[in-house]
């Protein structure tokens, strides 16, 4: 299994503000051993398309491949309603330009008010995703629906303990299987899974999604908070989760997704090497495992 890392995180400071250009970090990522990145091009600027082509030049020159991007999401109302679909469309087009394989999407744009009707929410969600699924299928992209978790946002009060669609396995599968196409799959987020299902059940939840998982977000946490820390800095049972990946015969990348804080310039090369070594340790663990189904056959 090959490693990937979120380049956008490497480019940011602790206030989530980009302080490095892709051209500033691409060489460092390569030197640390990363041949693949999770990288979302700029979709806010009016010259977003030109920037995406420049990004592609930088990546090609450094021999780094974009494995996945992340579509914008608006659960926290960061964007004006009329601009949000514009930004989504731009991101999908930019993803094609930079050569991404997967576009990770949050399928939780339905706003729960007063009731939680799963069929109504599913219908809304699939209609909302329809144009992006169509674009993906025509342009060689795969939409990877990400498993999320109940974030207890005061903006969207919970109804019967629910406010966020696709926090539950049956909802995640319902969206993916609605389309019945290879253009729609799953991005499995380990940190979100631990928040949703807990340390003891998250690996079994991964097995339930199984063959639909095509890419990953790898990070750890503790106290079931979405902290996005490095594996082994939380209390996730990584051996059990690597075994679950083996059981579903996962063939995609092991892609680190960090979110908070920013690494100083002087520490960045050492930090990247540490992340790569951590990933190598985990993927070596995966490589030496035998999946449960094969054990049973023998």
SEZA-219402 format. One record per residue (C-alpha): residue in three letters; x, y, z. Coordinates in steps of 0.02 Angstrom, whole numbers, plus 32768, in hexadecimal, padded with zeros to 4 digits. Layout:
<nodes>
ALAXYZ;...
</nodes>
This chain:
<nodes>
UNK800080008000;UNK804680AA7FCE;UNK804581488037;UNK7FF681F28018;UNK7FE68291807E;UNK7F7A832D807A;UNK7FE783B18029;UNK7F6F843D8057;UNK7F95841F810F;UNK8050842980EF;UNK803284D2809C;UNK7FD08521812D;UNK7FF5857681D2;UNK7F99855F8277;UNK7F1185D9823E;UNK7EE9856B81A5;UNK7F3685F18135;UNK7FA585B580A5;UNK805585F580C5;UNK80B085858049;UNK809285687F90;UNK808584BB7F47;UNK812B84DD7EF2;UNK817784FE7F9E;UNK814784557FE5;UNK814283DD7F52;UNK81FC83BA7F59;UNK81F883A08015;UNK816883268004;UNK81C882C67F81;UNK826882C57FE9;UNK8205827F807C;UNK81CD81EE800F;UNK811F82227FD8;UNK80F282007F23;UNK803882237F3B;UNK7FD782B17F8A;UNK7F2982E07FBE;UNK7F2183907F75;UNK7E8C84037F57;UNK7EB184907EDC;UNK7E7585417EF8;UNK7DBE85537EC7;UNK7D9C86007F11;UNK7E07866F7EA1;UNK7DC886AA7DF9;UNK7E6686657DA9;UNK7E4B85B97DF8;UNK7E5C855F7D52;UNK7F0585AC7D29;UNK7F4185847DD9;UNK7F0D84CE7DC4;UNK7F7484C07D24;UNK800A850D7D7D;UNK7FF284917E0C;UNK7FF484037D8E;UNK809984427D47;UNK80E784477DF5;UNK80A983987E1E;UNK80E0834E7D79;UNK818C839D7D8A;UNK819F83527E38;UNK815582A97E03;UNK80CA82B27E85;UNK801B82747E5C;UNK7F7982B97EA3;UNK7F1A82227EE4;UNK7E8482807F29;UNK7E39832C7F42;UNK7DB183677FB9;UNK7D1483C07F80;UNK7CDB84567FE8;UNK7C5184378065;UNK7BD984B380B3;UNK7B9984658154;UNK7BE684F781B2;UNK7BA7857A8136;UNK7C5185B680FE;UNK7C1385E58052;UNK7B7D86448011;UNK7AF785CC7FD6;UNK7AFB86087F22;UNK7BB885FA7F18;UNK7BCA854F7F66;UNK7B9A84EB7ECA;UNK7C0B855B7E63;UNK7C9E85307ED3;UNK7C7384777ECE;UNK7C7084777E10;UNK7D1684D17E0B;UNK7D6584537E80;UNK7D2D83C17E15;UNK7D7384137D78;UNK7E15843F7DD1;UNK7E22838C7E10;UNK7E21834F7D5D;UNK7EA783CD7D2D;UNK7F1F83977DB6;UNK7F0282E17D8C;UNK7EA782A67E28;UNK7E5681FB7E2D;UNK7DD9821A7EBA;UNK7D7582B07EF6;UNK7D43829C7FAC;UNK7C9582DF7FD4;UNK7C3182FB8073;UNK7B7E82C18052;UNK7B35831F80E6;UNK7AF283BF8098;UNK7A3F839F80CE;UNK7A0C8415815B;UNK79AB83BA81E2;UNK79208424822C;UNK789983D28297;UNK78A383218251;UNK792182A28213;UNK78D282458182;UNK795781D38137;UNK78FB81BA8091;UNK78DF8274807B;UNK7994829880A4;UNK79D2820F802E;UNK796882537FA0;UNK79A983047FBF;UNK7A5D82C97FCB;UNK7A5A82637F2B;UNK7A0982F27ECC;UNK7A8D836A7F0F;UNK7B1982F47EDB;UNK7AD082C97E30;UNK7B2D834D7DC5;UNK7BD383227E17;UNK7BB982687DFD;UNK7B93828B7D47;UNK7C2F82F77D34;UNK7C9B82747D8A;UNK7C5C81E67D1E;UNK7C7D82497C7E;UNK7D2A82837CB2;UNK7D7C81EA7CFF;UNK7D66821F7DB3;UNK7D1D81C17E46;UNK7CB582167ECD;UNK7CE981CE7F75;UNK7C6281EB7FF9;UNK7CB6820980A0;UNK7C7481BF8142;UNK7C50824E81BB;UNK7C1982568272;UNK7B9B82AF82DD;UNK7BF383528305;UNK7B6983938378;UNK7B668439831E;UNK7AF584B78374;UNK7ACB84FA82C6;UNK7A6B845A829D;UNK7A1384158338;UNK7A0983588347;UNK796782F88330;UNK79648250838A;UNK7A21825C8398;UNK7A3A827D82DE;UNK7A6483178278;UNK7AED82E281FF;UNK7ACB826C816F;UNK7B4D81E38147;UNK7B8781DB81FC;UNK7B3C812C81F9;UNK7B74809A818C;UNK7AC780788144;UNK7AB9812E810A;UNK7B67812D80BE;UNK7B42808D8060;UNK7A9880CD8029;UNK7AE881617FCE;UNK7B7180F97F7D;UNK7AFE806B7F48;UNK7A7880E17F08;UNK7AE481077E71;UNK7B2180547E54;UNK7BB880927DF3;UNK7C7580897E05;UNK7C7581477DFE;UNK7C33814E7EB2;UNK7C9180FC7F41;UNK7CCD81217FF2;UNK7D5C817E8044;UNK7D74812E80EF;UNK7DA481AB8174;UNK7DEE8151820B;UNK7DDD81E48282;UNK7D2781FF8255;UNK7D0681458268;UNK7D4B81468317;UNK7CDC81DB8344;UNK7C43818282FD;UNK7C5E80CD832F;UNK7CDF80D183BA;UNK7D86807B83CB;UNK7D3B7FCD83DB;UNK7CC37FD38346;UNK7D18804182C3;UNK7D747FB1826E;UNK7CD37F4D825B;UNK7C807FE78211;UNK7D0C7FEF8190;UNK7CED7F388164;UNK7C357F5F8145;UNK7C607FE180C2;UNK7CE07F67807B;UNK7CF77F687FBF;UNK7CB5801A7FAE;UNK7D4F80658002;UNK7DC780AC7F7F;UNK7E28812E7FE2;UNK7E4A81608095;UNK7E6281ED8112;UNK7EDD81B28195;UNK7EE98209823E;UNK7ED381E282F5;UNK7E78822C838B;UNK7E4C82128441;UNK7DB2823484AC;UNK7D5582178406;UNK7D7B82C983CD;UNK7DA482EB8317;UNK7E5783228339;UNK7EB282EA829B;UNK7F5182B982F5;UNK7FD8824082BC;UNK7FB6818582D1;UNK7FEB8147837D;UNK7FD581F483C8;UNK7F2181C183EA;UNK7ED7811E8427;UNK7E9D80CE8384;UNK7EC680158377;UNK7F2A802082D7;UNK7F527F6782CE;UNK7E997F3C82CE;UNK7E727FC0824B;UNK7F007F8B81D9;UNK7EBA7EDB81E8;UNK7E0F7F1D81B3;UNK7E5F7F6F811B;UNK7EAF7EC980F2;UNK7E0B7E6C8107;UNK7DB57EDD8088;UNK7E4D7EC98015;UNK7E657F84800A;UNK7ED57FB57F77;UNK7ED780727F84;UNK7F4E80EE7FD5;UNK7F6B8108808F;UNK7F4F81C38093;UNK7F75822F812A;UNK7EFB82BD814A;UNK7F2D833981D0;UNK7ECE83D981F3;UNK7F0284428288;UNK7FA184A382AA;UNK803084CA8236;UNK80E18486822D;UNK816F85088232;UNK81E6850C819E;UNK827B84CC8201;UNK821A8434823F;UNK81BE8409819F;UNK823F83928150;UNK824F833081F3;UNK8193832B820F;UNK817382EB815F;UNK81F482618175;UNK81A3822E8219;UNK80F7822781C7;UNK813E81BE813A;UNK8193814781B4;UNK80F081368215;UNK8093810D8174;UNK8119808F8141;UNK8108803981E9;UNK804C802981D2;UNK80517FF3811D;UNK80D87F728145;UNK80617F3181CA;UNK7FD97F258144;UNK804C7ECB80CB;UNK80777E428147;UNK7FC37E1F8178;UNK7F547D968130;UNK7E9E7DC58116;UNK7E207D668180;UNK7DC57D1A80EB;UNK7E657CCB80AC;UNK7E8C7C888159;UNK7DE27C35815B;UNK7DFD7BEA80AF;UNK7E9F7B9880E5;
</nodes>
